[in-house]
Amino acid sequence: MIVDDNLHWYPDYFFSDESFLHAVMRLVPRGYGEYAELSTVPETGKRQIVISKPKGHQNLNMIEGTNSDVKDLLNAMDSTGVDKAILRVPIWEEWLTLDLCKRINDSMAECVREHSDRFLGLAMVPPWGDEECLNELERCVKDLGLCGFEMPAHYGKLYLDEEVFRPHLKKINELNVPIMVHHTPLPVDYYSLTSYTNLRRFYGRCADQMTNLGRILFSGLLDEFPNLKFVPTMLGGCFFAYADILALSRRKSTVRENIERFDLIADKVRGYLERNIYFDITHAPPWGEAQLECAVKVLGADHILWGSSYPLVREWMLKGVEYMDTLDISDKERSLIMGENAAGLFNIKA
């Protein structure tokens, strides 16, 4: 069974319901450097939302009809052999109000019910921990049957280890479902990354995920909520490249040192990585074979999930499965990454 854990979706009324569309557009915090524009794609005439930060530097594009065409999503899955997919809304988690979240969660659940043999869905809830938000967390799992939650790597300037998110995370810990941590385009301190498109749109996402994941690992959050399962996109911001130097190899020196400069918590961090952290490839082809093989070697195939981000770039799904076949990894490792891990984590039945 092949599972795509990162299939982009939004309700079919996103662009057609003008009241809904403009309610969502108004949420983009322009006063804090985010800029949203509703424009037309010249080649197709379709409308699109473009979000820039800073203004004029595009980070997100949402095009009318692409993510909401369920028939297209299913056809793409069929053409490449994907059996099941986990739907997520690719942007907006950072800003949506509770009322809008409820409407989208209801629509997500309806789509999943209509295609229960192919789709599972993630829910979105504002993370501020008041009674209504906590009730919505419970409703999404117990009443709507959604399989987990999505959160961005940060809300404004606050990463997920901040105290303000503890009530939200405590409830998810009790519900015992995963959190898919979606990348935001830029880390909180982003000014040096904005000038060049690839640095901003690829490395910015990695820097943001790596910062968030590092803060989670070092904060003690996972001692407080041991059932939490985080699945950051972009392989945790290329976490495999930093794993040993950041945490895993930091043991007491075998020779006498003048001073101990590092926190010696390797065993604790290793335990978190084993129990609480999984890694979403997000999309395979851009990484390169050597990098993905390294990620499997360092992180372990049993902690990596395959996703396509379809239809952001169509090739990432339509060629993504066969791309994974080119990797120099075992058949068992490939099977874990392509579906077994997701099936276990999200309780997916064949």
N, C-alpha and C positions, 0 to 999 in steps of 0.2 A: 504493500500500500504506500503510495506516494502522497505526502501531505505538504501543501504549500501553506506556511504559517503566516504569510504576509501578502494577502490579496486585497488590493485597495477597493473600497466600496463607498458609495454614499447614496442616500435615498433618491428615488427617481424624481422627486419634486424639488430637489435642491435648487435648480435653476428655474424651474417653471413656476414655482410659488414665489412670486415677487416679494411678498411680505416676509416669508422665511429667509429668502436670499439676502434681503437688506438687513434683517435682524442679525444675521450672521456677520455680514460685512461690518456692521456698526461695532462689533465686539473687538475688532482689530485695534490694538492700542496705539493709534497714530501718535499720541502725545509722548510715547516712550520709544519712538524710533521705528516702529513697524509701519509699513505703508501698504495699503490695499487698493487695488484698482480693478474695476470691471471693464474689460475690453473685448475686442473681437479678434479671433485668430484669422489673419488675412487669407490663408490657404483654404480654409473650410467655411468661414463665416460663422463658426460657432463662438459662443461667448466663453470667456475664461476669466477666472480670478487670478491675478498676479499679486503675490505678496513679496515686497522688497524690504531689505534691511541692510544698510541704510537705503533711502529712496534712490531708485534707479539701479539697484543691485539685486536682481531677481534671485529669490531663494525657493519659491514654491509657485507652481502653476497648476490650476485646477480647471479642466476643460469640460464644457457642457457635454453630457451624454456618455463620456468615456467610462467612468467608474460606476455609473448607475445602470449600464446595459448588461443585465444579468445573463442574457443569451450569449453575449460576446464573452463574458467571463467563463461560462460553461463550455463554449466552443473552444476557447483557448486551453482550458483544462483537458478537454477530450483530445485535442490535437497533439498534446505533448505527454499524455498519460498520467496526468495528475488526478488522483482519485477524490481527494477531499481538500478543502481550503478553509482557512480561518479568515473571516472578513474583518477588516478594520477600516475606520475612517482615517485617511492619511494625514489630515491636518485638523486644526481647530480644537484639539483636546485642551490646549493651554488656555483657551478663552471662553469656551461655551458656558452658558448659564445652565442652571439646573433644569429649567423648563425646556430649553432646547435639547439638552441631553436626554431628557425623558422622551421627547418626541422621536429623536434619532434612535434611542434604544428600542422603543416600540417598533419602529420600522425595521431595524436590524433583526429583531426577533421574528417579525412577520416574514421577512425574506428567508431566514434560516428555516422556519417551519415549512415554507413552501418548497424548499429544496433540502430537506433534512438529510437526504442521502449523500449530499455533496458539500454542504456548507455548515460551518460553525461560526459563531459571532462573538466579538468582543464588545463590551459596554464601556461607556464614558460617563463619569460622574465628577463634578467639581470636588476638589480634594480638601475642602475646608472643615469637614468633620462635624457640621451641625446635624441636628436630628433628621432633618429632611434628606440631607445628602446620604447619611448612613442608612436610612430606610431605602433609598434608591439603590444603594449597593446590594442590599439584601434582596430587593425585588428583582433586580436584574438576574441574579443567580437562581433564586428559589422559585420565582414566578415566571420569568421570561425564558429561563433555561440557557442563558448565555454562558459561555465557557470560561470567561476571565475578563480582565479589564485592561484598557490601554491608558497609559499615562505618558506625557512627554518627559524628556530628561530633566527639564526644569520648568517651573512656572515663574515667569518674570525673572527675577534674580535668585530665586530659591530652588536649590537642588533638593532631591527627594529625601535626604537625610534630615532636613530641617524639622524642628520640633512641631511646627504648625501642622505637619502632615501626619503626626502620630495617630490621632483618632481614626483617620481614613485608613491608614495602613493596618491598624489594629483590627478593624472590621474585616478587611480583606484577609488578614491572617486567620481570623475565625472562620471565614467562609472557605478558606483553604483552596483558592483558585489562583492561577498565575497572573502576573502583571507583565504585559508586553510593554516595554519601555521604548516608545518611538523617539527617533532622533529629532531634535530641533535643528534648524539649519546652522546655527551658530552657538558657541558657548557664551556664557554670560559676559566674559571679558573678550570681546571679539574684534576690536578695532584693527588689529594688525592683519586680519584675515580678509577684509572686505574688498580689497582692490582687484583681486584676480578670481575669475569665475570658478575654476576648478578647485582652487585653494578654499574658496568660500563654500562651495556646494558639496564637496566631498570631504576634505579634511576638516572643515568646520563641524560637520556632523560627527565625525570620529572624535574630535577633541571634546565635543560636548558629552558624548556617551562615555568616553574614558573618564572624564572629570566626575560625572554623576556616579558611575560604577565605583570608582576609587573612594568617593565619599561614603557610599553605602558600606563598602567593605571595612573601612577604618572607623566608622562612627559608633559601632556597637548596636546598630539598629537590628541586626539579625540575631543578636542575643535576646533582644526584647520580643521579637516576633519571629520565632524560628520556623514557622510554617510558610513564610513568604517565599515565593518563587519569582524572581525577576528574570525576564528574557530581553535583554537590550539588543537593539538592532545594530547593524554595522559591526558585527562580531565584538560588541562591547567597545566600539571605538578602537579596533585593532588591539584588543587587550592582550592577545597572545604574544605580541611583540614586547610587552612590558611586564608580563606576569612574573618572571623570575627576578628581574631587577627590582620590581616594586615591592614584592611581598614574599614569593615562595622561597627564594634562596637566602633570605635574610635571617641567618642563624648566627649564633655567637661565634665570633672569630676564633680560629684555631691557634692564633698567635696573640701575644699580649699587645693590646692597643692602648694608646694614651687616654682615649675617651670613647664611649659608645655613642655613635651619632645617629643610630637608627632604632626604630621601634622593633623589638624582636617578637613579632606576633605571627610568624610564618605558619605555625600549626593551626592557629585560630583562623587565619585567612584561608588556608587550604580547606579547612572544614566548611567554611561558608561557600567556597567555590564548588565543593562536592555536593552540598545539600541544597543550596539556595539560588545558584546562578546558572542559567543556561544562555546560550549565545545564538542569536538569529543571524544567519548569513546575510539576509536582506535581499541580496541579488548576487549570484555567483560570478558571472563573466567579468565584471569590472575588477574583481580582486586579482585575478591571475592564478594560474595553477600552483606556482611555487608558494604563494602566500596562503592559499587555502590548505595545501598539504602541510605547511608549517602550523597553521591553526589547529588542524586535526591532531598533529603530533603533540602540541603543547597543551591544548584545552581538553583533548579527549573526544573521540567521536560520539561518546554517549552524552555529551553536553552541547551539541551543536544541532540547530534546526535549520532546514532549508526553506527559503522563501524567495519570492520572485519580485515583489513590489509591482506586479502587473496591475494596470496597464501603463505605469509610469514610463517605462521603456519596454515595448512589446517583446523585444528579443530576449529580455531577461527571463521570461517564462518560456517562450516558444523555442529557445535554444538552451535554456537553463538546465533542463534535465540531462540532455546529452552532454553538456559541458561538464557536469559532475562525473560523467562516465570517463572523462579523460584523466581524472586525477589518479595519481599513484597511491591509492588507498585500497584496503581490502574490501571484499564484497560485504562483509559484516559491518564495517565502518560506514560504507555507503548506505546500507540499509537503515542503520541507526539514524543517520543524518537526514535521509530522504523521507522518513515517515515514522519509524519506530519511536524515536524520542518524543515527537509531537503527540503520537497516539497515547503514550504513557502519561505525559504531562497534562494533556487536556482530556484524558479519559475518552478517547475516540474509539468507537467500535468499527470493526471492519464491515 
